[in-house]
């Protein structure tokens, strides 16, 4: 019956080409607008580290003075260097990493390249295993390198290509801001979107080009970048990154064995805060937060408000297109009342008439999905021309490609349900008498 209904649909399309084209265009416009915004939303709201995001948590403490305290308010987004180093020393999680953003000037060997600026990430040894960072050559540094404040570095493949022609550069020297580092590893392609571990520097786009041990960066006074908040009863001066300075600027992530351990680790953070308060460092009652990757992204509303608004507007536009399609299908099916009456008189059941009409609506949706895919590709190209950090990510993938046709067919069949129901109500006797 499927083949027979498909043949009837094709014959109907040939008889009513203009009406069919209008319905296909209506579906295509709605699907094109909807899939453009839905693809952008999908890219921005996706899980950047699937399979592990529920076990990775960002730590927040509240070391601020008691003045102006508001019960229930958010703690500091970053930790002080003292707290980050102390938590790292206590090692209460499976893995833990302290980190901060930075930048520096690379001084290439030879005369072909001039010095250039690179983005950097200062972190500790667990960073690479915790975030499942892949390596093309070499490895990350060890906890011993952290303790020894070793001058080692891991570089991104783009920088490796630029400086060393893409060869295995482990063991080679890299000079940044006049300091020599030994390359111990070269990353493979790695750029989680969004950059959940470093939202303050950039939410989307390429990853950092150089990774160095946190303590080494502090010792060498490498340029730090990102958020910093200093709080004290007295003005803070001098080196803000010093160990005992009341300044929060270090992000701290932990990996737990199981998501269920989050409550236990949160209790540990509360206990730590209480101990620091007893020691006179913290003035406020324990105020801690422990959010996993997706909770962290949701908290920071990583999907811009204009993208959410555009998504709702696109679905509204699709609804308008479907309402127009309902009207066109009603006109199309009711104009064939005589043909439907003859089929009913020859023994076709109402269910068969309903399935035939629904099949025709689905075929229109399939054609609309194909044309709508073209509109969506044009829309995504337009998005990529925008000066936003996520613009370059606006590409349709296989799941969204499949969703285009599923949505188009489902929408058209939904629009065709009422016209098909009206068509199956045609009374054969009345239609035969009128012939």
Helices and strands as residue ranges (DSSP letters): H 2-15, H 17-45, G 53-55, E 56-60, E 79-80, H 81-90, E 95-106, E 116-123, H 127-130, E 135-138, H 143-148, E 152-155, H 157-164, E 173-176, E 179-187, G 196-198, E 210-213, H 214-219, E 223-225, E 229-230, E 247-255, G 259-261, H 262-278, E 289-292, H 293-299, H 305-334, H 337-345, H 350-384, G 391-393, H 398-424, H 428-434
